[in-house]
Amino acid sequence: MRSGSCVAKRINQRIETIQRAKQSNIYTTSFVKISCSIKMEIIPTLNSEYLAKDLEKNSDFHVNYIQKNKDGKRFFPDGEIYMRIGGIKNQKGKVVVLHSGAPNPNDGLVELEFVLNFLRDNKIKNLELFVTYFPYSRQDKVFEKGELNMAESLVKRWTKVYGVKKIYVIDAHFIGEKWIKKYPIIDVCAHKTLIEIVRVKYPEIVFVTPDLGSRRRTKISGVSKKRENSYNVEIFHDDEFKKAVNGKIVGVVDDMIETGGTLVRINEKCKELGAIKLIALITHGVLESGINKVAQNYDELFLTNSINCKNANVNILNLITNTLIEHE
């Protein structure tokens, strides 16, 4: 909900047309523009500074970068991180920490811990966290004795220890799990943006998902899989799936690319069943080797910049901007 201090004004209805930037070769979606009377303070961690540089062009935000040490660096020679945050412009307003959990998820979590600690100690009450890629999101349940639900442990710590009021997550692997109902998690759907973009270019496309988890998150039907190891999977499908992809352009929607094994296998299966073209729609590009594998096997790859990688061609900046303002 928007607060009384936020003067919301609809400048234009959401534009359904997808625009492709001529110079940057990046796809973007235009959203309803809403203005807010009080600037939000955005504190980006190192992995999200590439997004913050564009966010600061928006007059609704004040970006407060973590400062460098006397050597002009963020790390000391031994690898320890240096952390200093300048004065918060409006301590009673909303402060949002922007974080991407890749690359180097463990280093990123250490930095994030220090940032949240600083904000708690400085009595920031209206503290929120926007995670473009959630680290440890696939470790979201316990299968065997001695394991830990890592994803829930992080959420619990951020909310209980540091008092984070809202956690925005983009297409997190755990969306749909029962435990998230206990926490102030806001699901931000980048896969819908991907689908909008691809539908403009391929109006007759059929969308499928590569496993039950993706089906749960997106509500799009697809296949099932049995994972043999990190690189090899076995795909199972029914007759309805065969009918759906035969003779069609098929878009495979998934939350992430790591090794690329699942996406390559469903590509092969769809081709066996008569698909004429395969398009991959992916939110998070985690490993470059996996991204390259998928790009080589698919006719086209649409990948968001939730993680800073060179193959990303769908800009989620508008998605972040409007999500934050609409939840003011």
N, C-alpha and C positions, 0 to 999 in steps of 0.2 A: 504494500500500500504506500502511496505517496503521502508525505507529511504535509501539514498545513504550511510549512515554510517553503515548500517547493511549488512555485507557480508554474503549473503544467499547462502548456499550450500546444495544441495540435497544429503544426504548420502545414502538414500535408498528410494524406492517408498513406498507409504503407504501400510502397510502389512494388508491384509484383514483378515488374520487368527486371531482369538481371542484367547489370551492366558489366562489361569487361573493360578494364582500364587498358587503353591502347599502348601506353608506354611500358607499364610494369608487367603486363601479361598475367595480372592477378584478377581473379573473379571476386566481385563483392556484391552484397545485397543491400539495397537502400531500405531503411526502416522509418517508421514514424519518428519524427524529431520532436523531442520534448525538452524544454529549457527549465533549468532549476535556479532559484534565486541565490542559493548558497553553494559555493564550490565544494566539491568533495575532494578530500585529500587522498591521493593515490601514492602508495609507497611500493615501488616495484622491487622485487628481489632481482639478483643478477640475471637469472634465466628469463625474466620477463621484461627486461629493459627495452628490448626491440619493439614490444607492443606499446610500452609507456611513451616512447618517443613520438608515436602518432597520437596517443591519447592526450598529450599535453597541448596539441593543436586545438582541442575542443575547449571552449571557454567555460564549460561546466566543471572542469577538473583542474586541480593544482597537483602537479606531479612533484613529489619530494624524493629525490634520488638518494640512495645510501651513498655516503661520501667516501672518498679514498683516503689512504694514509699519507704520510709526509713524502713517501716515494711515488705518490700518484697511482697507487695500486690498491686493489681490493683484497689482496692476499699477501701475507708475509712470506719470506723465503722458505720457511718450514712447512708452508701449506695452510697455516692457520688463517682464518678469515678476519679481516678488520671490519668493524661495524660502527658507524657513527651516523646518526640521523639528525638533520637540522630541526629547528623549531617547528612544531605543528602550528599551522596558520589558525585553525579554529578547533580548539580542543573539544568543543561541544557539538561540532558537526560530525558528519560521517567520515571515518578513516577506513580506507580499504587497502589491504595488502594484496598486491597482484603477484601471483606466483605460478610458475610452470615447473612441474616435477621432473623435467628432463631438459638437457642431458644431466648426468651426474646427480641422480636422485638423492643420494645420501648427503652429499655436500650441500645440496639445496635445502634439505630439511634442517641441517644445522644452522644455516643462515636464517631460515624462516623462524626457527626457535628463538634466535637472538632478537629478531625484529619484534616478534610477539611479546617477548619478555620486556623489551624496552617500552613498548606501548602500554603494557599492563602497569609497569612501574611508574609511568608518567600519567596514570589515571585516565587513559582514553576509554570512555564508556561506550561510545557508539562505534565499535570495532567490527569490521567485516573482513572476510577473506574470499578472494576470487582465484580459484585454481583452474587454470586453463587445461592442464593435464595433471591428473591426480596420481602421485607416486604410490606404489604398492596397491593400486586399485584392484588388481587381480587376486591379491591375497585377502579376499573379502569374506572368507568363511573358514571354519575349522573342519578338516576332514579326518585327522588322526590326533590321538592324544599327544599333547606336547606342542601342538601348533598354536599359532596366535592369529586372530583376525586382525591383520596389520592395518587394514583400511579403517576399521572401526576404532582401533586404538588411537590412530592419529586424530580422527574427528573428535573422539572423547577428550583427548588432551587439549586440543585447540579450544573447545567450548568450555570445558570444566576448569582447566588451569588458567587459561588466558582470557576467558570471557568473551570469545568471539560470538557475535549475535547471529550472523548468517554466514553460511559457507556456500558460495556459488561453485558448481562443478560443471564442466563441459563434457557431456557424454562419458561420464565415469563408468567404469566396468561394473560397478556394484549397483547401479541404478535398477530399482525393482526388487532389491533384497529387502526383507522385512525389517532388518535392524535399523535402516536409515530413517524410519519413521520416528525414532526416538530423538533425532537431532534436527537442527534448523538448516537442513540441506536443500538448496534450490537447484533443481536439474535444469541446465541450460542446454538446449537441443541444437547442436551444430548439424546433426545429420539431416534435419529438416531444411536447413539452408543449402546443404549439398544437393538434396533432392530437387529443390526449386531450380537451382542453377542447371543441373543436368537435364531436367525436363524441358527447359527452354531449347537446349541444343538437340535433344533426342525426345520429341514429343511422344513417340510410341514405345518408349523404353519400359521394360518390366523390371521391378526391383525385387531382389531376394536377399536373404541373409545367410551367413555361412554356418551358423550354429544356434543352439537354443538360447544362449545368453544374448546374442544380438537380436534374436526374435523377441525376447522379453523386454529389451530396452527400446526397440523401435516399433514393435507391433507389426512387423513385416514378416511374412511367412518365408520359409526357406528349407534348408536341409538340416540334418543332424550330423555330428561327427564323433569319432572315437580317436583320441589322441594317443599315439604310440610313444612319442617323445616330443621334445621341443621343436623338431623339424618335420616330423611325419604324422599325417592324420589320415583317417579313413572316413570317407563321406558316405552317408546313407540318405536316400530320397524315396519319395513315393511316386505313383503314376501322375498325380496332380502336378507335381513339380516338373516332371518331364513334359507334360502338355503346356505348362506355363512358359518354359524357356525355348521350346522347339521353334526354330525359325524367327526368333526374336533378338532384339538388342537387349542385353541383360545388364543391369546395374547391380553390383554386389556392394551392399552397405554393411560396414563394420566399424567398430570403434577405434581400432588401432592396427598398425603394422609393426610387428617385432621381427620375427624371422621370416615372415611371409609365407610360411608353409601352408596354413589354412587357406589363404586366398589363392595361392597357386593351385591347390588341389581342387577347389570348387571351380576355378577357371577351367581346368581340364575336364571336370565332370560336366559342366554346362556345354562345352564344345562337343563332348561325346553325345550329348542329348540333343544336339542340333542348333545351339545358339549361334547367331551369325556375327555377333560382336559382343565383347565383354568390356564393361566400364567399371572401374573401382572407385567407390566413394568412401573415403576414410577420414576420420577426424584427427587421429594422432599418429604421426610418423615417428616411431620410437628409435628404430635402428636403421641406419643408412643402408646397410647391406640388404635388409628386408625390403626397404622402399625400392631399391634398385631392382630387386628380383620381381616385385609386383609390377613395376613400370615396364619391365621387359616382356612380361607375360600378358599384360592387358593392352587393349587397344588404346585406352586412355585412363589416366589416373587423376582424380580430383582429391586433393589433400589440403586440409586446413593448416594454418600456421599457429595452431595451439602450442606446438613445439617449434622452436626456431630451426628450420632445416631448409636447405636450398631447393628441395623438390616441392615445397608448399606453393600452391597456386590459388588457394581460396582464403581470402583475408577475413578473419573473424572480428575485426575491430568494431564494426557496427553492432555486432551481436553483443560484445562486451559493453559498449557504451550505452546502448538502449536498455540492456538488462539492469545495469546499475541505476540508471535514472528512473526507470519504471518501478523499481523497488525502493525508491527513496521514501 
